[in-house]
Amino acid sequence: MSGEGSGSEAVVLRAGAVGDDPAGVTATLTDAFAQVREAVEAGRPVVVVLAARDLMGQGDPLDAAVATGLLGMVRTFGIEGAKPGWRVNAVAGGEDDGAAVDATVAMLASAEHVTGQLLSVGGANLGKLPA
């Protein structure tokens, strides 16, 4: 899990591939939780970037486990942090959607009243069945 941002900027977490080690799922989710908790305690918004194919179960099973775990974390932080004003959201996109993902990250980082949401960009996975 790689994180970007400093000071009062948004923290952007990008899920990476876990590989073949199931322990990597636990390590990645634990690291993400710690980074999000630190950010919200500092009053910084968080945007988690996920691969759409992992959310749809079209990628590696361990990567899908991480993606769905991160999405659950985003939604939980959104619910639990609504009153104190925590802003934790997720963006999902395909491999060719980099510009759209970056624009959506910037929008969510500055959105004051959006939390716990997943925004999917691009249309590469609309209506696709796993191969």
N, C-alpha and C positions, 0 to 999 in steps of 0.2 A: 504494500500500500504506500503510494507516494503522496506526499502532501506539499502544497504550495501555499504561499501567503505569509505575510508578516505584519506586525503591528496591529492596526485595526482593520486590515484587509480581510477579505473572506478567505477561509481555508478551503482549498479545493483538494479533495482526495480522489485519486485515480486508482481503481482496482486493477491490479496486475494479475498475470497468470500464476496460479498456485503450483502447477506442475503435478507430479504423481504422488506427492506426500500429503496424506490426509491431515497430518499435524499442521500443515501450512494453512489450512482453513481456519483452525483455531487461532493460530498466530496472527493471521491477517485480520480477523474479526476483532481480536483483543487489541491489536495496535490501532485499528480504526476507532474503536470505542474510546480508547485513551485520548486520541487526537481530537475527537469530537467533544468529549467532555471538557478538555482543556480549552478548546475554542469557545464553547458556549459560556463557560465560567468567565472568560475574558470579554464576553459580549460580542464575539466575532461570528458572522454568519458562516455556514458550512454548506458546500455543495459537493456531493459524492457523484463521480462520473462512473457509469456502468456500461458494459457492453450489452447492447440489446439482445444479441444472440445468446448470451449467458442467461439473461432473464427469461428467455423463451425456451431454455433447455436445449439449444442447438449447438452448444459448445461442449467443452469438457465438463463432466459431472462435478468435479471439485470446484471449477470456476463458477458453475451455476450455483453451487452451494454458497460460495462467497457472495455472489451477486444478490441472491435472495436474502441472505443474512444481513447484508448491508442495507438493502431496501427495508427490511423489517426494523433495523436500527434507526433509519431515517424517520420512519413513521412513528416509532416509539418516542424518539426525541421530540418530534413535532407535537405529539399529543401531550407529553409530560412538560414540555417547555413552552406551551402556548401562553400561559399566564405570565411567566417571567420574560417572554419575548424572544425566546431562542428561535433562530432561523436555521433550520437544517432541512435541506432538500436534495433531490437526486435528479440526474439527467442521464438518459439512456440514448445511445445512438449507434449506428453501424460504423463499419470501418471507413467508409467514405464520407462520413458526416462531420468531420473535424471542425469545419468552420461553423456549422450550425450548433454543434455542441458547445464550442467556445462562446458563441453569442448568447446561448441560453444560460451558460454558467454566469456570464457577466450580468444578465438580466436578473437571475435569481439572487446573485450576490448583493444586488442593490434593492431588491424587492423587500419592503418593510413588513408586509402583512401576509406573507406566504411562508408556510412551514409544513413539513411532513409530506411534501408532494413529490411525485415522480413525473417529470416531463420527458416524453419520448420525442426525439427529433428524427427527421428523415423518414423515408418510407420503405427502406430496403426490406424490412421484415413484416410489412403489413400483409396479412393473409397467407404467409408462408407456412408450410408444414415442415417439420424437421426432416432432413434428408435421411 
